[in-house]
Amino acid sequence: MSEGTVIAVTKKLHGLGNRLRVTLGSRSLARWASRDFAYTWPTGAAFGATFNELWQFGEKRISTARSRALALRHPYRRHDLEWLDSARDDRIWQVRTAHALHLPPGATPWGEELQSLAPVPAIAGRVESFFSQHLAEQPYIGVMVRAHAISNTETLRHSPVSWYIERMREVGAEHPGMRFFLSADTAQAQAEVIDAVPGTVALDDKGGYNTKAALVSSVVDLYLLAGSTHLLAPHYSSFPEIAQQLAGPSLRLETSMTQPHTRFGADDRPSLVSDPLRPSIRARG
């Protein structure tokens, strides 16, 4: 018999990383506590795809209005779980946060929950097709650029397109023949990088910002980034963290602001992924 329910609550302006962290973390918490699970996932102009349009996810979804009504008796809880002991007798735990939950020992980390999910067939097919055509059988560097005007000001300040181009050229000089997969959020940034670093590949026709088409393409990008041997990423952005969680600890993330040990250097041995839908499973090239 269930001890109650855990509800993961996201806001309509939350991006994909924010939503995945709380939803998958809360589901893990529910399993740990032998509780049922449900989640909110508001869609609209700010976020155009449901969870089930991106991954095969059969959990119960409730409306934001239902969550707000429940909050009159069952308040929203924080990610730190410091409330856990005092809320043992509360039938419903509503967790509303943009952060990863501080899960108790024995609960599955949200990244491992993500690794266990399967993307919907249309997305899986696009991932496999692009990987087979452009990236299979040799290591490659993942490059994620955030240049859209709506991006965080810290991201735009510390992660200009010029930084990516410089680092890609440095890596290419130290590892001749290394390929690059680019995920950029504007067509202008994508064209600029591809023109500057020949041989760089990227998806085309991604759709309008945060539309369903754009979010589907983002998940395709996510798996292809996670399959890379190293990730060049924007400062202060949650999206590269999803790729790193999907890939597991073997994928190192480098930004313009991370420590020198995160850099991909001449002595690093590239890793290789054979199944782009299981990027946590890899071998050394």
Secondary structure, DSSP 8 states (H G I E B T S, - for coil): ----EEEEE--TT--HHHHHHHHHHHHHHHHHTT-EEEE----BTTB---GGGTB---SEE--HHHHHHHTTTS-EE-TT-TTTGGGTT-SEEEEE-SS-----TTS--HHHHHHH--B-HHHHHHHHHHIIIIITTS-EEEEEE---TTS-HHHHHH--HHHHHHHHHHHHHHSTT-EEEEEESSHHHHHHHHHHSTT-EE-----STTSHHHHHHHHHHHHHHHTSSEEE--TT-SHHHHHHHHH-TTS-EE-TTS-GGGS--TT---EEES-TT-TT-EEE-
